[in-house]
């Protein structure tokens, strides 16, 4: 048996146990960094640190506070908050109390929040602020099991006449109650942790469904203990790393990043404010960071836009450098695959050195200058964008997994990564491709099932442990997986041809620096069309230079010269597609797609049915007059 397999097979029953071991091993080591607004409120944030020992004091106090409130093992504690250091401390506190965290996105509306709280039978809600508290108050009559609301940031929270006595307490008060209990019963928390079994529920994550109610995914403690050991076994993270964590922790991708960190004990800087990413990177100087493809697309579009604004010469230099980056990455990856060395011909290396001095070094500096790798997941990254960053020295390792598989099932293996694939399975995870191309997975990361939905569980989870992912993919001879599309998203035209919309959409994102989101449509139609949303800042920067200065986004999108601009990129896209894949017509949307309107999930994935329903008129307009209309 290999050392890796031994490490995984001998895993403890819970991350709570791993956390206790980590604190004992490195109590004075730095665990977390977090921002605190400057005293003036106008300057840069101050960053504070917590050692593992200091973190454990707060985690134990939170766990003991929940025990004092009467929370029993496996009972649910809901957490509705943006990504911040308290989120991690609370989640660990819930697990150390033997309870289970129900995650709720802070952007979730009151009605859906109430459904999640009721369906999960959550006993306690930990709400970030007055806004999250207000949702619970609005729906309290529907939540008979909700005994308490704990507020992290009490600013602006006022008592209401109909609040039950003791229903609302602050996080500080919860921790004080916990400290009081621990003073009387010092072993209250460690006894709960010792009693945790591997199959005990740890996390209930509700998937953001495109239609209907979300489903609660039951993830036991063993899932996270396995993830901690398996992600570290890949060799991608070490004790010397500094992680920048901004992803929503209510999402399984963000959550899994906290487990491996506890196993190796590296530093994690936490700040969920997306508008602070550019400002934070040079301050944090991370060695690795996880993100969704939209972030890399935005960076790429921003770099291209800045070059264009610098004048024709600068833009030509950027376009040349982008071509060099892609060629360099493709050649070096291909040579590594064949020979084990990422070598390139002398002439290409010389061009890359010039391009690095002119363009690439500035991109790396913007990421903080120490970035060893980025992990990309949640959706497919356009290969051309991946090759661009690879050639620029920002190595994006794509991974793959589902909420139902605790996020990480595949990841690219460090230096041997291959752009356009999601890498190889984590140690201990099995994969096979069904006859229809669907990816099936089995391993310790697979969920127990959907909460209260045995029929839905049976639809995806076989009795022998194989889970149907709903994704279509291909495995290379040496085990690298390429995702081609969602099974249910494949388009079959009226001519009988299959089109993978995500593949076409990804190619367009690499071709057009103005695109924010694109949806390719064509199921049961005789040609493909597209709805295209443009990136606001990039578009308005172009508009100011092309006679449209001062116009609103909607006005710029409607202008004939904008339609002509995007038409040029669509024609360029079509040159590289099969005839039946080409986009015959397109419409520009009057605004970008977003989470608030329900068109994107909180992890920024496109909700196709929602967008198609909302813009049905534009779709019908594109097919009006065709033979099928």
C-alpha positions, 0 to 999 in steps of 0.5 A, a space after each residue: 500500500 502506498 504512503 498516500 493511500 495509508 494517509 487517506 485510509 488512516 484519516 480521523 473521523 472528522 475535521 474537528 479532530 484534525 483541528 484539535 491535532 493542528 492546534 496541539 502541533 502548532 499553537 503559535 503558528 499563524 492560522 488566519 489573516 483578516 482585514 479590519 477597516 482603518 481607524 479613519 475609515 478612508 485609508 487601506 484596511 489593517 490586517 490582523 492575525 490569529 494563531 492556531 491557539 487563538 483561533 481554538 479559543 474562539 472555536 471552543 467558545 462558540 462550540 460550548 456556547 452552542 452546547 449551552 443553548 441546547 444544540 445536540 449532535 447532528 442538529 443543524 445550525 444555519 449560517 448566513 454570512 458573507 466570507 469572513 474569518 468568523 465564518 470559518 471559526 463558526 463552522 469549526 465551532 459547529 463541527 466541534 459541538 458535533 452539530 451540522 452547519 446548514 449554509 445559506 448565501 447572504 444573497 438568498 431571499 427571505 422566502 428561500 432562506 425560510 425554506 432552507 431553515 424549515 427543511 433543514 430543521 435548523 435550531 439556531 441561525 447565525 446571521 451576519 447582520 441586521 439584513 440577515 436577521 430581518 429575513 428570519 424575522 419576516 418568516 419566523 411564523 414558518 420556523 417553529 424549530 428556530 430557537 435562537 438567532 445569533 448575530 455576528 455584527 450587531 450594528 443596527 440591530 434593534 429589539 422588536 416587540 414581538 421577538 421572543 425573549 432570548 431569541 436574539 443574542 450576539 456572537 460575543 454573547 454566545 462566546 461568553 456563554 461558552 467560556 462560562 460553560 468551559 470554566 465549569 466543564 473544561 472537557 465539554 467540547 473535547 468530549 463532543 469531538 471524541 464522540 463524533 463518528 465518520 458517518 455523522 452529518 457535518 454539513 448540509 449544503 443546498 444546491 442553487 437549482 435552476 428550477 424548483 426548490 434547492 436540494 439539501 446535500 448531506 455531507 458527513 464528517 468523513 467527507 471533509 476528513 477525506 478531502 483534507 487528506 486527499 487534497 494534501 496528498 496531491 502535493 499542491 499545498 504545503 505548510 509554507 503556503 499563503 492562501 487568499 480565500 474570497 470565494 463564498 464559503 456557503 458554496 462547497 468549493 470555498 468550504 473545501 479549501 478550509 479542510 486542507 489548510 487545517 491538515 497542513 497548517 498554512 496561513 489563510 487570508 480571508 476577505 469575501 469582498 469581491 471589489 477588494 480582490 485587486 487591492 488585496 492581492 499585492 497586500 496578501 501576496 498569496 502563493 495560491 488562490 482558488 477562483 471561478 473562471 469569471 474572475 480570470 475572464 475579467 482580469 484578461 478583459 481588463 488587461 486587454 482593455 487597458 492595453 487598448 486604451 493605451 493606444 494602437 501601439 500598446 494594443 498591438 504589443 498586447 495582442 502579440 504578447 498574448 499570441 506568444 503566451 498561448 504558443 509558449 504554453 501549448 508547446 511547453 505543456 506538449 513537450 512536458 507530456 512527451 518528455 517530462 520537461 517543459 522545454 520550448 525552441 530557442 526562438 520561442 523562448 527569446 520572444 517569450 522573454 521579451 513579452 515577459 518584460 513588456 507584459 507578463 511580469 506586470 500581470 504577475 505583480 498584479 497577483 501579488 508577485 508570489 503566486 505559484 498556482 491558481 485553482 479554478 473550478 465551478 465551471 469550465 475555463 476557456 482553454 485560450 484564456 487558460 493558455 494565456 495565463 499559463 504562458 504569462 506565468 500564472 498557472 491555472 490548475 482546473 479542477 472538477 467536482 460537485 456539491 454532491 462529491 464535496 467539491 474536489 474530485 479531480 485536480 490538475 497535478 501541479 507542474 504536469 497540468 494540462 490546460 483544457 482538462 480538469 486533471 486526474 482524480 484525487 487519491 481514493 476517488 474512482 471514475 468511469 465513463 458511461 456508454 452515453 458519455 456521462 461521468 460517474 464517480 465513486 469515493 469517500 467524497 460522495 454525499 450520503 444523499 439529498 436531505 428528505 428526498 430519497 427518490 431524488 437520491 435514488 435518481 443519481 446515487 447507485 446502490 454500489 456507491 457510483 454517483 451520476 454527475 450529469 456531466 459529459 466527459 472524456 478520459 485520456 489514456 493516462 487519466 486526464 479528464 476533459 469535461 465537454 458539457 452538461 448532459 442536460 445542456 447538450 443541444 440537438 439541432 433540428 438537423 440532428 447535430 449535437 452542439 456543446 454550448 459551453 464549448 462554443 461559449 468558452 471559445 467566444 470568451 477567449 476571442 471577444 474581450 468585451 463579453 461578460 456572459 454568453 448563452 448559446 441556444 439552438 435545441 430543436 432549431 435549425 441553427 444556433 443563436 446567442 444572447 450576449 451580455 457585455 462587460 460594463 467597464 470594458 464596454 464603456 471604456 471603448 464607448 468613450 473612445 468611439 463617439 459614445 461618451 456619456 451614454 448609459 450601458 443600455 444606450 451603448 449596447 443598442 448603438 449600431 457601432 457596438 453591434 458591428 463591433 461584436 459581430 466582428 468577434 462572432 464572425 471570428 468565432 465562427 471561423 473556427 467552428 463546424 458549420 452546425 455550431 456557428 452562431 447565425 444570429 445574436 442579440 446584445 442584452 440591455 444589461 449584464 446577467 447577475 446573481 440578484 436577478 437569479 440569472 447566475 448562481 452565487 458561484 457565477 454559473 449561468 442558469 440557462 432556463 432562467 435566462 432563456 425564459 427571461 429573454 424568450 422574446 429576443 430568442 423568438 425574434 432571432 428565429 422569426 421568418 426561418 423555416 421552423 418559425 
